[in-house]
């Protein structure tokens, strides 16, 4: 194929980003369908999966790096702030265990950290962490739809520009 490598790499990055944002969208929808409150056992793992999938295109990726910065700009200021919050959450809370966001407490025998829960017999510990407010997840769905729609358009525009109307091999082939 005589498609320049730089254009194939750009299509690759857009296609992978579209896949990651779609994963974040579907996981957000699962979260909204199943998580009823902050104490729900699936809150933390689903939140983390959403943040990881959403942030992936904007972090260092080998060998081609992150998406172009233009993809990090939103016309809606609320979506812009939410995008920045998700990336910050990924960098400080999920991909790392920064002390500022994770607290470990020792629970002496005969005490409890939760009112109404029986006291423990032995010394124990608890690890607490910050969470994204549950009311933010419908907005996260909107954020994924916004950038996902733009990526979807771009991936098919590039695909058509680079490969539309060409005489292609009869078998699937790797882009890069």
C-alpha positions in Angstrom: 0.0 0.0 0.0 1.2 3.5 -0.7 -0.6 5.1 2.3 2.0 7.1 4.2 2.9 5.7 7.6 2.1 8.9 9.4 -1.5 8.7 8.1 -1.8 5.1 9.0 -0.6 5.8 12.5 -3.1 8.7 12.8 -5.9 6.3 11.8 -4.6 3.7 14.3 -4.6 6.2 17.2 -8.1 7.4 16.3 -9.5 3.8 16.0 -7.9 2.7 19.3 -9.2 5.9 21.0 -12.7 5.2 19.7 -12.5 1.7 21.0 -11.4 2.9 24.5 -14.1 5.6 24.7 -16.7 3.1 23.6 -15.5 0.8 26.4 -15.8 3.7 28.9 -19.3 4.4 27.6 -20.6 0.8 27.9 -19.0 0.5 31.4 -20.7 3.8 32.4 -24.0 2.4 31.2 -23.4 -0.7 33.3 -22.6 1.5 36.3 -25.8 3.5 35.9 -27.9 0.4 35.5 -26.4 -1.6 38.5 -24.8 0.8 41.0 -27.4 2.2 43.4 -25.2 4.0 45.9 -21.6 4.7 47.0 -21.5 1.6 49.3 -22.4 -0.7 46.4 -19.7 -3.3 46.1 -19.3 -2.7 42.4 -19.0 1.1 42.6 -15.2 1.2 43.0 -14.2 -1.4 40.3 -16.6 0.1 37.8 -15.6 3.6 38.5 -11.9 2.6 38.0 -12.7 0.7 34.8 -14.5 3.8 33.4 -11.7 6.2 34.3 -8.9 3.9 33.0 -10.7 3.2 29.6 -11.6 6.9 29.2 -8.1 8.2 30.0 -6.2 5.7 27.9 -6.1 7.7 24.6 -4.8 10.8 26.5 -1.8 9.1 28.1 1.5 7.8 26.8 0.9 4.8 24.6 3.6 2.7 23.0 4.8 3.2 20.4 2.6 6.1 19.0 1.8 8.2 22.0 -1.4 10.0 23.0 -4.1 11.5 20.8 -3.5 15.0 19.5 -4.4 17.7 22.0 -7.3 18.9 19.8 -9.3 15.9 21.1 -9.0 17.2 24.7 -11.0 20.4 23.9 -14.8 20.5 24.4 -17.2 23.3 23.4 -19.2 22.6 26.6 -17.3 24.0 29.6 -18.9 21.4 31.9 -17.7 18.6 29.7 -14.3 20.2 29.6 -14.1 20.3 33.4 -15.3 16.7 33.6 -12.7 15.5 31.1 -10.0 17.2 33.2 -11.4 15.7 36.4 -11.3 12.2 34.9 -7.7 12.5 33.8 -6.7 13.9 37.2 -8.6 11.1 38.9 -6.7 8.6 36.7 -3.3 10.2 37.5 -3.8 10.6 41.3 -6.3 8.1 42.5 -6.5 5.1 40.1 -3.2 4.6 38.3 -1.3 5.7 41.5 -2.0 5.4 45.2 -1.2 8.9 46.3 -1.4 9.4 50.1 -3.5 12.5 49.6 -6.3 10.3 48.2 -5.8 7.1 50.1 -6.0 6.9 53.9 -5.2 3.9 56.1 -6.7 3.8 59.6 -6.0 1.4 62.4 -9.2 0.2 64.1 -8.6 -0.7 67.7 -10.4 -3.8 69.2 -13.9 -2.9 70.4 -14.4 0.0 67.9 -16.0 0.4 64.5 -15.7 2.9 61.7 -19.4 2.6 60.7 -22.2 3.4 63.0 -24.5 0.5 63.6 -21.8 -2.1 62.6 -20.7 -4.3 65.4 -17.3 -3.6 66.9 -14.4 -5.8 65.9 -12.7 -8.2 68.4 -9.2 -7.8 67.1 -7.1 -4.9 65.8 -8.0 -4.2 62.1 -7.4 -1.6 59.5 -9.4 0.1 56.8 -8.3 1.8 53.6 -10.5 4.7 52.4 -10.3 6.4 49.1 -12.1 9.2 47.2 -14.8 8.5 44.7 -16.5 10.4 41.9 -20.0 11.4 43.0 -22.6 9.0 41.7 -24.6 11.9 40.2 -21.7 12.6 37.9 -22.0 9.4 35.9 -24.8 10.5 33.6 -22.6 13.4 32.7 -19.7 10.9 32.1 -22.0 9.1 29.7 -22.6 12.4 27.9 -18.9 13.1 27.8 -18.2 9.7 26.2 -21.0 10.3 23.6 -19.6 13.7 22.8 -16.0 12.6 22.1 -17.1 9.2 20.9 -19.2 10.8 18.2 -16.4 13.0 17.1 -14.0 10.1 17.0 -16.5 7.9 15.1 -16.8 10.5 12.4 -13.1 11.0 12.2 -12.3 7.3 12.0 -14.7 6.7 9.1 -13.6 9.9 7.3 -9.9 8.8 7.5 -10.8 5.2 6.6 -12.6 6.4 3.5 -9.8 8.9 2.6 -7.0 6.4 3.0 -8.6 3.2 1.7 -11.9 4.0 0.0 -12.0 3.2 -3.7 -8.6 1.4 -3.6 -7.9 -2.1 -4.9 -7.3 -3.8 -1.5 -6.0 -7.3 -0.7 -8.6 -10.1 -0.5 -7.6 -10.8 3.1 -7.7 -8.6 6.3 -4.3 -6.8 6.8 -2.7 -4.9 9.7 -3.0 -1.1 9.5 0.5 -0.5 11.0 
